[in-house]
Amino acid sequence: MLAYLLKTYANNGQMVLRFRLLDQDGQPLPAIEDPANPLPETSKTARYLDVHPGQQLQVKPTGQRRCVGHSRLQPDGTFLYVPCRTARVIDKSTQCFPCRRADQSMLIHRTPRERASEALVKYLDVPHFLYVATFADGTSKVGTSRSLRGVNRWVEQGAVMAQRLGEYPDGWAVRQAEDAVSGGCALTQQVRSSRKAASYVAGTALEVEELEDVCVDAARQALQVLDPLGLRGDEADGPGGFLGSPWQNEVALDYLQEGFLANQQVPQGRVDLKKQGGPWHLQQLVGTTGFLTPGGVGTSGAEGVASDAGASVPAEGPVSAADFGALKAIEAELEVQ
């Protein structure tokens, strides 16, 4: 089947890959409607395929790139996904110009409260938490999440460990704290997906004990910035809420503790999943935390491991990390088992 990746997301702690389906002429397939559950008008033009843990996915990129659509803020304070009507072919990025112009998701980050619409206030005026996430090579970042999302946020980001720093009454308060932390210490707000994937490569990943120390130290650095400014949030409940006991991605830790990559050769480079060719076999052996562990390419018996960004293993030669997130918007022939 012909399709392209729209997004990866966590649901109940497990990663899901959502593809939009096309016919063999490259035209978007319409949704299959259920009379008992009518679809919004904007959703009738798109049919999706969700790939879940345990399924085997064969991907052969065609070389084309397609628009992934945009998000529209609704009056009730929720966001509605709007697929690109024609799945427009694009030269770069992940959105065509009309969808990029119509996209309202960035309002979350750019709009001060005094300029926010009633709908945006409804979306942001709910509890949020501030956190530090640490990846396999010891890189850490500071971030924010709606409290209701729980660990799904960390699963989507491919964190090995994470520490809650505090609860805040709304999105504006938590974002002020996030900006203060990233401006006052060495913690960034973003880590590229390619770096997350590569962090699981042999010779790069840290030992489990080291990662725990790094995560706790990063949390303490952040709090040292927040306390003098009076920006420390309320005591955080839930996983990772007690300072010194970070949440741990159990599936990721299993591989690190077993030395899964320690016996592999250091890769000579990353596999570029966007290039035409392949086919690439991506075996998702995802546990309860949604950690993607592709299991081979072609007839190879070698195995690889990666974050939410994913990984792949060439048919011959050493294990190579690949940025699975780079498949977003890339048209490909799919085979799912």
C-alpha positions in Angstrom: 0.0 0.0 0.0 1.1 3.6 -0.6 1.1 5.9 2.4 3.1 8.5 4.3 3.8 9.0 8.0 1.8 11.8 9.7 3.0 11.5 13.2 4.2 9.2 16.0 2.4 9.5 19.4 2.1 7.7 22.7 -1.2 6.1 23.8 -1.3 4.5 27.2 2.5 4.4 27.3 2.9 2.8 23.9 4.1 4.3 20.7 1.8 4.4 17.7 2.7 5.3 14.1 -0.1 6.9 12.1 0.1 6.8 8.3 -2.2 8.4 5.8 -3.2 6.1 3.0 -3.1 6.9 -0.7 -4.2 5.0 -3.8 -1.7 3.8 -6.3 -2.0 7.0 -8.3 -1.0 9.0 -5.2 -4.5 10.4 -4.5 -5.7 10.4 -0.8 -8.1 7.7 0.1 -11.3 8.9 1.8 -12.3 7.8 5.2 -14.5 4.8 5.7 -17.5 6.2 7.5 -19.6 4.6 10.2 -23.2 5.9 10.2 -23.3 5.4 14.0 -20.3 7.6 14.5 -20.4 10.4 11.9 -17.0 12.1 11.2 -16.2 15.8 11.2 -16.3 17.2 7.7 -12.6 17.8 7.8 -11.9 14.1 8.6 -13.8 12.6 5.6 -11.0 13.2 3.2 -8.4 11.0 4.9 -8.0 7.3 5.7 -5.4 6.3 8.3 -3.4 3.2 9.2 -2.1 3.0 12.8 0.9 0.7 13.4 1.0 -0.7 16.9 3.5 -2.5 19.1 4.4 -6.0 17.8 3.6 -5.3 14.2 6.3 -5.6 11.5 6.5 -2.8 9.1 8.3 -2.8 5.7 9.0 0.7 4.4 10.2 1.5 0.8 10.3 5.3 0.3 9.3 6.5 -3.2 11.2 9.8 -3.0 8.2 12.0 -2.7 7.3 14.2 0.3 3.7 15.0 1.3 2.0 17.6 3.5 0.9 16.3 6.9 -1.9 18.9 7.4 -2.5 21.3 10.3 -4.1 21.8 13.7 -7.1 24.1 14.2 -8.1 25.5 17.7 -11.7 24.8 18.4 -14.0 27.1 20.5 -14.1 24.5 23.3 -10.3 24.8 23.7 -9.4 21.5 22.0 -7.3 21.1 18.8 -8.8 19.5 15.7 -6.4 17.8 13.3 -7.2 18.9 9.7 -5.6 16.7 6.9 -4.3 18.4 3.9 -7.2 18.1 1.4 -5.1 16.9 -1.5 -2.1 15.4 0.4 -0.1 18.0 -1.5 3.4 17.1 -2.8 6.0 19.4 -1.2 9.7 20.1 -1.7 10.8 20.4 1.9 9.6 20.4 5.5 6.3 18.7 6.4 3.6 21.2 5.4 2.5 23.0 2.3 2.2 26.8 2.5 -1.6 26.8 3.0 -1.5 24.3 5.8 1.5 26.0 7.4 -0.3 29.3 7.3 -3.5 27.8 8.8 -1.8 25.9 11.5 -2.6 27.2 15.0 -0.6 24.9 17.2 2.2 27.4 17.7 -0.3 29.8 19.4 0.4 27.7 22.5 4.0 28.9 22.7 3.8 32.4 21.3 0.7 34.0 22.8 0.7 35.9 26.1 -2.3 35.5 28.3 -3.5 39.1 27.7 -3.6 38.4 23.9 -5.1 34.9 24.1 -8.5 34.1 22.7 -11.1 32.5 24.9 -10.5 29.1 23.2 -6.7 29.3 23.9 -7.3 30.3 27.5 -9.5 27.1 27.8 -6.7 25.0 26.4 -3.8 26.5 28.5 -5.7 27.2 31.8 -5.2 23.7 33.1 -2.5 22.2 35.4 0.9 21.6 33.8 4.2 20.2 35.1 7.8 21.1 34.5 10.3 18.3 34.0 13.8 17.3 33.1 14.3 14.4 30.6 17.5 12.5 30.1 18.5 10.5 27.0 20.8 7.5 26.6 24.0 9.5 26.0 23.4 11.7 29.1 21.9 14.6 27.2 19.2 16.3 29.2 16.5 18.8 28.4 13.9 20.8 30.3 10.3 20.6 29.2 6.6 21.1 30.0 3.5 19.0 29.7 -0.2 19.1 30.6 -0.5 17.1 33.8 -3.1 14.8 32.3 -0.6 13.5 29.7 1.5 11.8 32.4 4.4 9.7 31.2 3.1 9.7 27.6 5.1 12.9 27.0 8.3 11.2 28.0 7.6 8.1 26.0 7.0 10.2 22.9 10.3 11.9 23.4 12.3 8.7 23.9 13.5 9.7 27.4 15.4 7.0 29.4 14.7 8.8 32.6 12.7 11.9 33.7 12.2 13.9 36.8 9.2 16.2 37.6 10.3 19.6 38.9 6.9 21.0 40.0 3.3 21.5 39.2 2.0 24.8 37.8 -1.6 26.2 37.5 -1.5 26.8 33.8 0.6 26.8 30.6 1.8 30.3 31.0 3.3 29.8 34.5 5.1 26.6 33.5 6.5 28.2 30.3 7.9 31.1 32.4 9.7 28.6 34.6 10.9 26.6 31.6 12.4 29.8 30.0 14.1 30.6 33.2 15.7 27.2 33.5 17.0 27.1 29.9 18.3 30.6 30.2 19.9 30.1 33.6 21.8 26.8 33.2 23.0 24.3 30.6 19.6 22.7 29.9 18.1 23.1 26.5 14.4 23.0 25.6 15.0 20.8 22.5 17.0 17.7 21.5 17.0 16.7 17.9 15.4 13.3 17.2 18.5 12.2 15.2 20.6 12.7 18.4 18.1 10.8 20.5 18.3 7.8 18.1 22.1 7.9 17.9 22.3 8.1 21.7 21.6 4.3 21.9 24.6 3.4 19.7 27.4 1.3 21.2 30.1 3.5 22.7 27.6 6.4 23.2 25.1 5.3 25.7 26.0 5.7 29.4 25.6 3.1 32.2 22.2 3.1 34.0 23.7 4.4 37.2 25.4 7.3 35.4 22.1 8.2 33.7 20.3 8.3 37.0 23.0 10.6 38.4 22.8 12.9 35.3 19.0 13.2 35.5 19.0 14.0 39.2 21.8 16.4 38.8 20.0 18.2 36.0 16.9 18.5 38.1 18.9 20.0 41.0 20.5 22.5 38.6 17.1 23.5 37.4 15.7 24.0 40.9 18.8 26.1 41.8 17.7 28.5 39.0 14.0 28.5 40.0 14.3 28.9 43.7 15.9 32.4 43.8 13.4 33.6 41.3 10.4 32.3 43.2 9.4 30.2 40.3 9.5 26.7 41.8 6.2 25.0 41.3 4.1 23.0 43.8 5.1 19.5 44.8 4.7 17.2 41.9 2.7 14.0 42.1 2.9 11.0 39.9 5.9 9.1 38.4 9.2 10.9 38.8 7.7 13.3 41.3 10.1 12.7 44.2 13.5 14.4 43.7 16.2 11.7 43.5 13.9 9.0 42.2 13.3 9.7 38.5 10.8 7.9 36.3 12.6 5.2 34.3 11.8 3.8 30.9 11.9 0.2 31.9 12.3 -1.2 28.3 15.1 1.1 27.6 16.8 0.2 30.8 16.5 -3.5 30.1 18.6 -3.1 26.9 21.1 -0.9 28.6 21.5 -3.2 31.5 21.8 -6.3 29.3 24.5 -4.6 27.3 22.4 -5.1 24.2 24.5 -2.7 22.2 27.8 -3.1 24.0 28.7 -6.1 21.9 27.9 -4.4 18.6 30.4 -2.6 16.5 30.4 1.2 16.5 28.5 2.2 13.4 30.1 3.8 10.4 27.2 6.2 10.0 23.4 6.6 10.2 21.0 4.9 7.8 19.0 7.6 5.9 15.5 6.2 5.8 14.4 9.1 3.6 16.4 7.9 0.6 14.7 6.1 -2.2 15.5 2.4 -2.1 15.2 0.0 0.8 13.2 -1.8 1.6 13.7 -1.3 5.3 12.1 -3.8 7.8 11.3 -2.1 11.1 10.3 -4.5 13.8 8.5 -2.8 16.6 8.9 -4.8 19.8 7.4 -2.1 21.9 6.9 -2.7 25.6 4.7 -0.8 28.0 6.7 2.3 27.7 6.5 2.4 23.9 10.3 2.0 23.3 10.9 1.3 19.6 13.2 -1.6 19.0 13.5 -2.4 15.3 14.7 -6.0 14.8 16.3 -6.3 11.4 16.5 -5.3 7.7 16.1 -7.8 5.0 17.3 -11.3 6.0 19.7 -10.0 8.6 19.6 -11.5 12.1 21.2 -8.5 13.6 19.2 -6.3 15.9 19.1 -2.5 16.7 17.5 -0.3 19.3 16.5 3.3 19.4 14.3 6.0 20.9 11.0 7.3 19.6 13.0 8.5 16.7 13.6 4.8 15.8 16.4 2.8 14.4 17.2 0.5 11.6 19.8 -2.2 10.9 21.4 -2.8 7.5 21.3 -6.3 6.0 25.0 -6.5 6.3 27.6 -4.7 8.4 27.4 -3.0 11.8 24.3 -1.7 13.6 23.4 1.7 12.4 21.1 4.2 14.1 18.5 6.0 12.0 16.3 8.9 12.7 12.8 7.3 12.4 11.2 10.7 12.8 12.8 11.6 9.5 10.2 9.4 7.8 7.5 12.0 8.7 5.8 13.3 5.5 7.8 10.8 3.3 5.7 8.8 0.9 6.5 5.1 0.9 5.3 1.7 -0.1 4.2 -0.1 3.1 3.8 -3.7 4.1 2.4 -4.4 7.6 2.2 -7.7 9.3 
